[in-house]
């Protein structure tokens, strides 16, 4: 599979609850876990340079296989030196396979779905067919028909050059009935085996490792079956994918079940989830890494992540009138560039003036905030203080 000298995952500290600190070694450096994977969907974190992202404390980036395969194209990325050189990012990277995009293309934005996607071209008319071969869809760029298969997903990710890659899978919506979810899960398993075979055929010591994806929707028996499938096959890591339910409570229940059944020695990633309370719950279930567009998307709309003592909602909308003449920084205890240089009033002005600097500064703050939160989690676990931290901490406040 992957070169053992380049990839490894070792546990540093643990808690009886399942929370753990680890070290994920990759060819582009280590990742201390639990960690947040910052989303650079189309080969960029919106508004920031790679150096700015690094200064926020970010250890690892995620890029989107589906979008990059359409623009600029995987071959172009390879000609530009792969994602690391093209983006000038020296650290580890993960790419998804396009499986979540299959869900989005086929089902559009499901109002109650926790993991929603409203990107360009996402809608029922864009997906043409899902069958054993793969997913046939129409490009939102030029309207051409494209077929994404388990084999082509691996080839695309090989050209992109990320350290960690994911197999093709189908993500069903939470309202899909059990019969369809069972068929989709079984098909995802067959696709994952084809992806794994294609990965092995292409493996030549170039420094990639593959994760398996646990599917099964909201159905306990299917999730357990999928955990067993991933654990029995030669994947380096495992990701929790698919529908996580129609409510936070249902999502937490699914993550907790998967946490009990997952392979205990492999790094575990929770796809598309990044709320503070959700991260706390996931860490307690043994999840090692998380990714989500929430901190960067929130920033572009004027939202600043703040400690629970500032706002029960966990963020402020700095476009609100009450911040217009506020001379204070977002958070005086935050070391980020935004908090050191810009007042709440200035940020309020930037958004109302339509200046892109506002979104850039809030993105810096939100990424720094989230990385500091994960750093505090690691510190608490290593100090044997995880249970206390989970009950009460300055980021999320007292547990209810």
N, C-alpha and C positions, 0 to 999 in steps of 0.2 A: 504494500500500500504506500504509505509515506515513509520517507527516510527517517528511521528511528532516532538518528543523531540530530535531526532538525526539528522534529515534532515530538513533544511529550506533554503529559499532564500529570502533575504531582500535587498531592494535598499538603498544605502547610499547617493548617489548623482546622478543627472542627468543633461542632456543638452537638449535643445529643438530639436536638431538634432536626438535624439534617443540614443546617447551615454550615458552610465550609469556606475556607480560603484556599486557593490553589495557585499554581503557577503554570500557565499555558505557554509552552515554548514553541516558537515558530522561526522560520528562516529570517524573518525581519524583526526579530526581537521577542521578548517575553511579554505576557499580559498577566498582571496580578488580578486574580479574580476573588470575589464577584466584580464584574466590570460592565460598564455601559459601552456598547458599540455605537458610535456616532454614524448617522446615515448620510452618505454622500451619493445619493441615488443615481444621478447621471454623471458621476465622476467629479462631483464637487459638493462641498457643504455650502449651501446657498449663502452667498455674501462674504465668505471667509476664505483666506488662503490656507493652504495646508499648515503653514507655520503658525498662523493664528489658532487653528484648531488644536495643534499640539500644545500651545501655550495655555489652553484651557484645561490641560490635564488629560486630554484624550489619549488613549492607548492604542485603539484599533478602530478602523473604519469599515463600513459596509457599503457596497455598490450594487446596483440592480442589473442583473443579467439581461432581463427583458428589455429595459429601456436602452442599455448600452449596445445591445445587439442590433437595435434599429437606428440609433444615432449615437456615435458616428459609425458604428459597426465594429464587431470584434476584431476583424482583420486590421482596421485602421488603428484601433487601440494597440494592437500588437506591434504595428509598424512604428508607433510612437513610443515604443519601449515598454508596453504594458501599463497597467493602472498605476503602479508605484511611480514609475518615471513620469508618466503623463501628468499625474496629479502632484508630483513632487512630494509624495508622502513616503517617508522612510520606514514607517512602522507596519505592523501586520494589517491584513485586509481580509474580509470575508465577502463572498458574493453569493447571493441566492440564485435559484435556478430558473425563476419565472413562474414557479408554481402558484404563488399567491396572486400573481397577475392573471393566471388562468381563472382563479376564483373571481377576481374583480371583473374580468372581461365577460365571464359567463353570467354573473349575477348582479353586477352593478353595485351601487351603494345600498347596503341593507341597513335601514335606519337603526335597528336595534343591535346590529352586529358590533361587537367590541372592536374588532380589527376592521376598520373601514378604509376604503381607498377611493378617492375621487380624482385621480390623475387624468391627464389628457387621453382621450380615446377610450376611457373605461366605460363600457356599456354593453348590453346584451347583443347589439347588432355587430360588434366587432369580433366576437368569438364565433367561428363558423362551425366547429365540430371538435368534440373530445372523444377519442376512441383509443383502442389499444396502441395504435401507432404513436399517438401523442396529441398535441393540441394544434388545430388548424385555426388561424386567426388572420384578420386583415390588419396590416400595418396602419397605425394612425398617422404615419408620416406620409407615405405615398399611395396608400390604398392597396398595395400588393398583398397577395396571399402568402402567408408564411406558415411553415409547419415546424413546431418545436417538439423535438423528440428527446427521450432520455439521453441518447447518444449525442445529439447536437447540443444539448444543454451542457454536457461535459466538455465538448470541443470548444464551445464559446467561452466557457470559464477558463479553459486551458489558455486560450488566446488572451483573455483579460489578465491572467496571471496572479489572481488573488491567492493568498496562502491557504485559506479555508473555503471549501466549496460545498454546495448542497445538491442533492439529486433532484430530478424532476418529480413533482408530486401534484396531486389535485387537492385543492382546499375547498371543501364543501361549505355552504352556508349553514348557520346553526339550525335553521328551520327545515333542512333536508331530513326526510324520514330515514328510519334505520335501514331499510332495504337499500336505498340509494347510497347511503353513507357506507354501508358494508361493501357494496360493489366498488365504490370509489376508493375505499381503503385497500381492498385487495388489489385493485389496479395500481394504486400508488406503490404497493409493495413490489409488484412486478416491474414497475418503472424503476424503482430504487435498485433492484437487482440488475437491471440492464444498465443503469447509470454506474453502478459499482463495477460491472464488467468492463464498461467503456473506460472508466477511470483507470482500472488496472492495465488495460491495453495501452493507454497513453502515458502511464507512469514511467518516467525515465530519470528520476532523481532531480526533477526541476523544482521540487519544493512545494507540493500541494498535499493537503489532507482532506478527506471527505467525511462529512457528517451524514448519518441517517436521520430521517424525519419520522417522528411518531405522529400518526394520524388517528382517525377514529371518531372525530366530531365530539358530540356530547354523550356518547354511549360508552358506559364503563367497560363492558366486555370487549368492545372494539379497541378501546385505548389499551387495555391490558394485552390483547393480542398483538397490537402494533408495537408495544414496548418489547414484547418477547421477540418479535421479528427483528427489530433493530439490534437488540442485544445479542442475538444469535449470529449476526452477520458482521463482517470484518470492517466496520466503520470506525474511524478514529474517534469521532464524537457523536453526539445525538442532539437533535433539535426537537422542541415541542411545537408542532405546527397545527394547521387546520383550524376549524372553528373552535372557539373556546367558550361558546355559549352566548346567551342573550342578556346576561347580567354579570356584574362583577362577582356576585356570590357563586354563580355557576362556573365562571372562569377559575376562581380560586379552588373550587372543588376538583375541577379537572386537573389543574396543575399539581394539586396535592396528591391525587391518585397516581399521576405519572411519576411524581417524585418518589413514590414508594416502589414502583415497578421498573424504573429505569436502570440501566447498567451503572453500578455504583462507582466504577473506576474511570468512567469517561467524562470529558467536559460536556456540560449540558447547556444548551442555549434555548431561551424562550423567544420565539419569533414575534416581533411587532408589538411588544408590550414594554412601556417605560414610565408609567405613573409611579409616584413615590410609594404609595401603599401597595401597589402591585409588585414592585421590586422587593419591598420588605417581605411580602408573602412568598414570592418566588424564591428568595434567598433561603427562607426557612424551610423550603421544600427541596433544597439542594441544587437550585439553578445557579449556574456560574456566570452566564452572560445574558445581556438583554439588548434589544435594539428597538428604536422607535423614532419616528419623525416629530413626536410631540414637542420637544424643547425648541427645535428650530422653527417648526410651523407656528408655534405659539409666539415666538419672538417676532416673526414677520407680521403678526397681527397686533403687536403692541403689548404682548403678554410677558411679564417678568416673573420667573419662579422666585418665590420668597418663603422664608420659614413660616411654620404654622402660627407663630405668635403674631406675624404681620397680617396673615389672612387665612381664615379657615379653609378657603378654596385652594390654597397653595400657590396662588399667583395673583398679581395685580394687572389690571389693564391700564397701562400708563397713558392711554388716550383719553381717559376719563378726566373731566374738568377739574376734579379736586387736586390733580397733580400739576396744574398749569403753572403755578408759582412756587412749587415745592423745591427748595434749594438743596435738599438732602440727596445723597446717593441712594440707589436702590437699596443697598444693604451695606452699612458701614463696616461689617465684619467680613465682607467678601473681598478677596484680593484681586478680582478681575479688572481688566482695563476699563470697562464701562463704569464700575463702581468707584474706580480711582479718579476718573476724569469727567464724568457726566452727571449732572443732577437729574432728578426725576422731572423737574420742570423743563430742562433742555430736551430730554427724551420725548416728553409730551409735545413740545414744539416740533421736533423733527418729524414725528408721525403726521401731525396736522399740516406740515409744510410739504409732505410727500417726499422727504429726503430719505434715500436708501440707507444713510448712515444710522438711522434709528434702528432699523431691523438688524443691521450688522452688530451694533453695540449690544442689543438685547440677545442676539444669538451667542455672542461671546459670554455674556453673563449667564444665560441659561445652561450652556454646556459646562461652564465652570461650576455652577451650582450643582448640577447633576453628578459631575465627576468628584466633587468634594463629598457629596452624599455617599457615593460608593466607597470612597476612601475611608469615611467614618465607619461604614459598615465593616470593612476589612479590619480596621483597627479594633472595633468592638469584638469581633469574632476571635481575633488573635489574642485579645486580652481576657477572653473568657467572660465577656460582658454582653453577649448577644441578646439574651433574654431581656435584660434590663434595657438595652438600646431599643429593642423592638417595642417594648411597652411605652417608653418615653424617650424622645430625642428632639432636638431643636428643629429638625426639618419637618417632621410630621406631627410633633406634639404628643400628648398622652394618647395611648390607645383607648378607644371607647369600649 
